[in-house]
Amino acid sequence: MATVLDHINNDTPMGANLLHNGASFRVWAPNAKSVYITGDFNSGKPEDGNLLNQIGNGHWAGFVPGVSDRQQYMFYIIGNGDEGPKRDPYARELVSPFPDKCVIRDPYFPWHETGYQTPQFADFVIYQLHVGVFHAPRLPEKGAFLDVIAKIPYLKDLGVTVLQLLPIQEYSSRFSRGYNNVDFYSPEMDFAIPDMELPAYLEAVNAMLVEKGLATYLLEDLKGEMNQLKALVDLCHIYGLGVMFDVVYNHAGGDFGTESLYFLDRQPAGSDSNSLYFIPGDFVGGLIFDYSKPEVRDFLINNAKFFLDEYRIDGFRFDEVSTIDHRGQPFGWSFCKDLTSTLKFIAPNKLYHAEYWGVNPLVVQDSPVGIGFNTSLTDGLRIAIRDIISNAAQPDARPLNMDRLAESMWPAGFSREWQFVQGPENHDVVHVEQEQRIAHLADPSDARSWYATSRSRVAMGITLTAPGIPMLFMGQEFLEDKQWSEDFSWWPHQFIYWEGLSLQKKMADFLRFTRELIALRWQHPGLRAQGFSVIHTNNSSRVMAFHRWVDGIGKDVMVILCLANSNQYHYKVGFPHGGFWQEVFNSDVYENWVNPDTCGNGGGISADAGSYDGCAYSATLQIPANGILVFARQ
């Protein structure tokens, strides 16, 4: 006798879902001969009483009374190739260590309703981090979700508005950047604090809640990776920070193992055409999803909906959307349209950010022309910044390509200033055995020299004042010069150098610079607005100037940057309007804060009539060597 069909209909959700008197189970296994549900609540063996029912379109389902939270389960599938247990592709949590059984979880969590809202897209300042190495006080264990919570006050004080976590879904290897997911609904178990270590974490987290006048958690509230990740999102929102997940919908795996969604309905091995979820052809060690199948598309789209609903996140970075398009032809493009249209319908204020190479403006255009993402990662400004910084570090006075820098600030085809995300560092670029971090690039011989710190300030200054959503990579804000790695067993000295903030004044000064420059974005809305125009470039002098403003209102700001190794005196630049412009920011102040020898303009300048640089007004400036100035029109 099979499981009962109580509570089972076409709308029964996939996976295991608790009800008031048991749980429903549903799985898609269209070519299976039979599917059983096994677990703590029955014999754990495939028997007549736990056989699921065929309910049409390849789906198997059943209701099991008496099932409770945190019980373990597996599907047992008999196919034409073999038979054996399979993990639920929709499992919310897994037993540690990996691989093991699935865990039935009640999705309830005691969220704090503080009224937090996802920022307007123009107000995003993204901070990208890897949970396992961002802050890892329990070595040799990885950093955990609750360890990131400890750094929330620091990140809030820094001024960033959204944390972008590298992928947090379960992967099969011991160390990973996270792009080899195999269990898409389950958070990475290595990012969880074991129950026996929770009391100390509970005390620290509750202290943060008490500081905000909010109800504290119970120990039970923080048990398991699912709830610990929810606590991270909850605390971020309480402190005014958004959270984005980095999701990989272009492929799955690596190492799948025999109990994963690979060959879920256990068809004969030999061709990945029989693997159910995937098409033949390797991609970075894994397999491309089969976007021709509605059930596969639903699996991925429902995954995004699941994270928006159950984890209350503020958006996604979608990894390698270009691979979905190119390798998933002819179905990948339409899948992306379905994905974005669904998410925008249910959560229109969240940010849906695509990585697409080469950069394609159609990615951020709405259907039917485009595929509807809000933003796209772009590489033009990153390449241009890294080029001018590395060339500035050469032992000569060569011209720098400021023209290329200017052209890269607003990539062609993008109509809004927030539709592209830019920054000179990210997890791919500055990983070990890839490119160097900006501080090292700025002076390869000494990442704490004046050359390194001053040029790094220019790079950060461009990032935070140019059009687009700026993105910082962990440690970039305080002059981290080492490449990073997620695998500290192989690369044990690549952690970001938190201790340096108290041991090296150069790092503390640079952090102050970054924090106060981010604050300038909120003080001067022109730095977050649509108006943008390049006013001046001079490759020989290594100087560039650009204008930012709010359309129809003003709030004009002029940004002047220089990568010459000596101060530029009496340097003439065109200005869009006449009158007094206040010098509201000068990077030279932060060299051995407070720099008594700052090169500046006495608090401001007067732009007088006289055509220059295509403007009706101009001013003569004192520009610090390797410096950035910001003027605001009064």
Steps between C-alpha positions, in 0.01 A plus 500: 500500500646834393517822702170684530401789277369722778606863434638398158390687188654677202606788725685284751847656531808306396719330760407442864258742661364481852128526560313506829481122528784371285683583180444490126771369269531563128772430245534510122634167372325442166680181397506329839323167545419581861590759765493451878537742786722364778603658828487521878123486485483151344723197464750692288461236231307493171178324599144498370383740769740775396457475123418840351213543255528598135301821467575580135769662288773289657427615855481274805341614824349388827408611850655341809330567834697565817812645335667773706766768469865390467422140412717350227386359168601384151323402183566142390469478122482191282582579138587321179872528574530429872336574833595670822458807722491854363507830682205730453605772251279739702635406845529800730781351704734198500655285770867577566755389388426505129373288331224371722124503538256786458345678797133598517485860618227727619573826316384712796755748631448781757571789263518851643255726318694826489359645178826456308462549125738412218685817392425680178732361234694828475573470873666159479863479607580129483750320723596155369623238745560127541343374822768235557798737510362851556522463877618160625573510875464121546788377287553235378122521452360730234331825573127466554179696447506601867860619462389743231241634746785610727622733222161661429568812712832545318333467159221737596756755618691457173192624317435219254133423458482141373706187569545266204585156633688266271285188446371353825322193358631156587803388300673164511866593552677597822602842366329695225421846378147359487443462128466121502161466669331162519219565752338828405255555783736406785747752648862386521528295820865599556380858552298393808612509862454161674240485776762456774666832407177698467463643854788746459371609159146533635626736770685719248212512252246575773718785623467656154121458518484653847700797373218561251229445760376179338394159626779246534530157340467169679773241458263289291455791258866479394536125456593390148636677195154601377418703809851639535485636146159650575647659813772658288242652267285608795788676678613665176154645449481612864826692448388641166691272264356304210609151399539353152561134421728393215322215322625266229227404256731426206626164629526267798784289639795391498489187692136400511525165675238231456229653720467847344260633236737365231315204340228562756256252348782246466503442127779297336837672529720571200350820361426820684192526278347257749604704805158674516610851605795548265621494142825339382812715506733603779512854640767580764480142622121489520201468271273756331132491596247384240297818452271328248318322784232697685574308820866600494408864437251479788764349728729799447235772499341353812843501662522876457142544623585281800793718605298820458217360710666288769822701540361848423805599297536815294606359166731270311817494301439245223827333407604473133164576341693505173558126543126447544449685173787358295521143627127467567391593148233523377323499837731698732392847389131423553577341837663826610190692390278265700731533801511880506132552417397266781729661756407854402132410533531360853775733628541803271718700740779241528818518290553233231861529390652304212856401419508487119814487282554679268305786642160520327255786572209278395547323832349801682230580248150372554335230292433449216829662390709420806495247781406730783776504760534827691878523481800344331858459614730696270876476459595813306563723800670220691743440214560873452567563871737208527678615184563855616603391851746238375646741242524777758714262706762473226826692561444770242260784423320327216161634392202315644192414299258736671295509180432128532414547866249769406341287229460207737312689768162462330488183287321534169136398483409548866240771555503535881790571733415202725469236226865398516712380792870588500812480711870414453499191725276195530520135600610384157753770419706502822489131582836327553690446176287764326549877500643706784300711740504875444736579789760259360441618145553861608851424628619141455806566716316637805122490541524749789708766328363845418479390137288199592265678739451811287439311176266260682304801623459615141375155397250494789404859426413418140299198613289701743440810288458361148158403364375150575452298816838474672612162633780444750666166564573401859807676635524745211368773731809486722781446250516120503781411261493117502309291251234290666415130510213300642735204555707588806631144524700570184533878534514565877626859481237656272247613760416866498712677761250620762779536757665761279228751583641529850865440411549709185396864487511487119216248501295690758545823304392331179190360671414852618546624142265234362240553772493876457490479121199266519339749739558770238268307265213553745586865563508580127222329302663602172747214559209254485303665222451477126693808395851427373743667265875472450642853504875455465761234425873544460701184449837673534412681821310193622198711595128446446190694608133406482170658599215329692157653566131433568294552184264795526623595848876554495695391807806528273824328590835513322752217549866564414751217508872496440758222478806718452772449761525871575246764592340685211496874568294756309331224302210629291178298467164589346198525733135469396380792715652817636533614858639342814561124517585360841779245528304231691755220473877478458670160507835656593369566852506127569872449445614455860169646617478791552757598238650839600638545149176447310497647152160659450299806414436675831147362531380583150544676169319754288408397147516808282371574154732381229446213263713193569453125450176576322362674809405865541697527823837389630713497812867465586563221751768359722474122453685265736730237358323167470192668635129546455303817569124548519339842463132574567323801355372739763 
